[in-house]
Amino acid sequence: MWAACSDLRAGRGGGPVVVVGAGIVGASVTYHLARCGAPVTLIDRRAAPATGVTGGSFAWLGGWGGDWPGGAEDLRGSVLADYRRLEAELPDVAVRWSGSLTWDGTPVGPDLGEGRFRVGADEIRRMEPGLRVPPDRAVHTPSDGGVDPVAVTGALVRAARALGAQVVLGAAGVALKITGSGVTGVTSSAGFHPASTVVLAAGTAVPEMVVPLGVELPIGSSPASLVRLAAPPRLVRTIVAGPDFEVREGREGQLLMTVPRPSDGGTALSRLQAAFRGADGCRVLDSRVSARPLPADGPLLGPLIPGGSVYVAVLHSAVTLAPTVGRLVARELVTGEAAAELRRCRPRSAA
């Protein structure tokens, strides 16, 4: 799945790469490039990594959860293995492999897929003893987990820097430097950053960045709410996803929670207290709403203009897919060989 870096270095190679966007996708691309010896600079207008939409992610990892539009279907099979690889490579990356319980009020169909199991109320009570009224049926996925996306992004950036990557944060006015029919780098308040390839991993900011190229990208946005609550340890033991909320323990004594529509923390708290015994003393620590990027047809990963001097990397679900995407994008840029897994993710503008 992930060739040794010495093998990748034997490929085509190329000039310096600039990655725009220090969320988890940009950090992963930068880390994987640096790990393979590529000269790379990571740049962001924010003063710290993961302070945009990455920091507002529920960060549920799994090979099955959620919708997988377009080329994301081709990537999901690598999600768990790539996160386990990242845990082995970077001691600061830790996944809470808690498994998940999901139900939405509709009958559970016969085709669950490998690694997913139907469970009844008694088994649900055993896994989540705090639930006041367990559903009659749910789907249990033991392999699912969750991460702290800010911590993972920080670990990737630190590791990339240790491997020789340049990291430029707090740079205002980040823009493409267009020369003739191509892009020669990025300009910002920190100066000019030359590049043979610029990777755009800045989420919803990417469509505006490519306007000078005469390119339109079908990237919309969707509001995502995240509420952080103080709670008794192990009040919630798995990732619980019902029709009215999703909740998991982010760290001991702290829960992360989402609700279907953006709301204040009070709505999430009331739903938690209605669903779990022992939640009466829980309190909201903070809540936020982020604009997550939603490409219309699934992940956008690949060269954006002829010649390949601009490469786009915008996707949902970013936290789930970031290690896999970072590995594949780095391999393409270092070897010059197209990754088969990304064939359905290509931006149409590059045709």
N, C-alpha and C positions, 0 to 999 in steps of 0.2 A: 504493500500500500504506500509506504513512504520510503523511497530509495535513500541510501546513505548519501550524505551531502557530498562526499567525495565523488560519487557517481554523477550527481547533478552538475557539479563543477566541471565535469568533463564534457558537458554539452555545449550548446552554442554560446552561452554567456551573453554579455552585452554591456552597455554603459550604465551609468548611475540611474537609479529609480527614485522618484519622489512619490510618497504615499500621502495623499491629502485626507485627513480625518483620523483622529486618535480615539475613535470608538473601538469596539472589540474587533470589528472586521479589519479596519486599518492596522490596528496593533498586531493582529494575527498575520496579515500579509507581510508586515515589516519584520516580524520575528522570523517567519519562515524564510524570507529572503536573506536576512542576516545570517541565519543558521547555515545557509548554503554559500556563504561567502560573497553574496552580491552587495555592491555598494548601494546603500539605501538611506534615504532621509524621510522621517515621518514629521509632518507639519500639521498644526491645528491652530485655529484662532483662539481656542479656549486655553486657559492657563494650566489645566490638568487633564489627564486622560479620562475618558468615560464619564464626562460631566454633561453629555448630551443625552440622547435617547437610550444609550446603553445603560446608564445608571438608573433608568426607570423601568427596566425589564423585569418581569416575573422570573425569567431565566429557568424555565422548565426544560430539561433535556430529555429527549426520548426519540426513539426511532419511529414512533407512531402518533404521538399526540399532535392535534391540530391539523390544519389543511396543508397540503403540499402541492402548490400550484406549479405547473410547468416543470422546469428542470430541477426544482427542489426534490421531486420524486426520485431523481437519479442520485441525489446526494445523501438522502436520509439513512441509507444502509451503512454509511461510514461514520455517523455521528458519535455513537458510543465508543467505537474503537479509537477514534481520533481524540476524544476527551481522555480516555484512559492513557493513550500515548502522551498527551500533554501533561497529565499528572506525573508520569514517569520522568519526563524531561525537566519539569519545573516544579520543585518542591513547594512553591507558594501557591500552586493550583490544587484545590481540593474540591472534589465533587461530593455532595451529600447523596449517596446512592440509596435513597429511601423507598423507591418504588412509588407507584401512583394508584389511586382509586378514582375512577371516573364513572359518572352516570349523568344522564340528561333527561330522565323521565320517560324515555321511549324504550321499547323492548330491545334487549341486546340481541343482535343478529347472530346467525350461526358462524359466519366467517370473521373471526377475530384476527387472524394472522398469527404467525409464530411468536411465541413469547408473551402472549396475552391470555388471560384466563377469566372465565366467568366465576364470580364468587357470590354467595348468598349472604343473607343478613347476619347469620351467626359468625361467618368468617370476617365480615366487615366489622362487627363488634370487637372481634379479637384484635384486628389491626388498628382500629380507631375506637378505643373504648370510651372516648369522650363524646362521641356523637349521640345526641339526644334521640333521634329517630333515624336509624340507618335505613337506607333504601332496601328494597327486597332483593335487588340485583345490582351488581356493578362490575366493571372491568378492572382487573388488577394487572398492572404491568410491573413486575419486580425489577426490571432493568432500568427504569426511569430514575432520574436524579435532578438535582438543582445545584446551581452555583451562585456565588457572589460575583456578578458580572464586573463590578468595579475592581474587585481584587484580582480577577483573572486578567482583565485588561492591563492593570498595573504590572502584574507579573510578566506579561508579554512584552511590555514596553521596557521594563528593567532588563530583561534577558536580551532583548534586541540591542539595547545600548551596550551591554557588556560584550556583545559579539561584534561591535563596531558600528552599529547604526547611529546616525545623527538624529537627534530628537529636538524639534523646534516647536515650542508651545507658546501660546499668547501672541501669535503672529497675526496682526490685523491685515485686512485687504488681500487675502490669499486669492490669486488669480492665475490663469494660464498665460504663459508667454508664447504667443503665436508668431511664428516666423514662416512666411510663405504658406505652404499647404500643411505644415505640421506644427507641432508643439515642441519647444526646446527646453521647457522647464516651467517653474512656478515663480512668480514674484510675490512679495509680501513686505510688511514693514521690517522684516528681518533681512531683506535683501533679495537677491536673485539666487535661485536654487536650480542649477542646470540638471537636465535629465534626458535620457534617451526614451524613457517611458514615464508617464505620470499616471499613477493609479488613483482614481477618484473614488474614495470610500467615505464620503461625507454625507451620506444619506439624503435627506430631503433638500440639502443645499446643492446637490449635483446638477439638477436641471438648469439652475441659474448660471452655474459656472460654465456650462457648455453652450450657452446662447451665442457667444462670439464665434463659435465654430459652425453656426447655422444648423445645429442639431437639436431636435426635440426628443426628450426621453419620457416615456409613459410612466412617470413615478408620481404616484399620489401619496397621501398621508392619511393616517388613521389615528385618532386619539386613543391612548392606552393609559389607564390609571393604575397606580401602584400605591398601596397603603402599607405602612410599616407600623406594627403594633408591639407593645410590650406584653408578654404573656408568660404564664408558668411554663417551665421547660417541659417538652413532650406533650403539651396539650394537643398538638397535631403531630402525628408520627409519620405520615406519608404525605405525598402531594394529593390533596383532596380537591377534586374538580366536579362540582355539582352544577345544576342549571342556574343557580343564583350567585355563585362565587367560585373562586379558586383560592386555595390557601396552602401554604407550606411553612415549615420552620426554616428560616434563613440562617439562623444561628441559635444557640441555646438561649431561650428566654425572649426570642424575637420572631414574630411571624411576618410574612409577606402575604399580601392579599390583593386580589383583583375582583372587580365586579363587572358585569357585562357592559354597562354604560358608565362613562366617567362621572364620578360623584365625589363629594367630600368624604373624609374619613369616617364621619358619623354613620353613613349608610353601611359601610363595610363592618364597622364595629357592631352595629345592631344585628346584622346578619350572622356574624360570628357568634355572638352571645345567644342568638336563637338556635343555632345549630349545635353548639358544644357546651356541655356541662363544664364548669370550672372557668368559663370565660368572663364571668361577671366582673372580675377585677382587671381585665385587660384594658389598655388605654392606647390611644393613637399617638404615635411618636411623630409621624409626618405623613403627608400624602402629596402626590404629584401627578400631573398629566403630561405625557410626552407625545410628540408627533412622530410616530414610527413610520418609516418609509415603506410604501407598498407598491412595488412595480406591478403593473397591470397583469402581466403574463408570467409572473414568477421571477426568480433571481435574474439580475442583469450582470453578467460576468464575461468580460471579453473586450477585445479592441473596439474602440468607438469610431475611429476614423481610419481611412486607408493609410497604410504605413505603420500603424500600431503605436504611434507616439502617445496616445491617450487610451487608457484601459479603465473601464468602469467596473466597480464592485459594489453594487447596491442590492440588498436583499432583505427578505423577511422569511424565516425568523433568524435574525442576525446572531444572537447569542448561541442558539442551538447549532448553527452551521459554521460558525467562525473558524474553528480549528480545521475543518475539512476544506473550507474555501481557501484559507490561508495556505494550506499545503498544496492545493491544486494550482492556485494562481502563481505561487512562487515557482512551482515546477515548470509551468508554461513560460514564465518570463526568463527563467535561467536556461532552460534547454531549447526554447523555441518550438517545442512540440506541443500540439494541441491536446488537451486532456479530454478523453472521450466522455467523462462524466459531466463536462460543461457544454456539450454540444447543443443542448436545448436551452441554454442560458444566454446565448449571444445577443448583444444589442443589434437590432436590425440596421441601424445607421451605418454599421461597418461594412455592409454588403456592397 
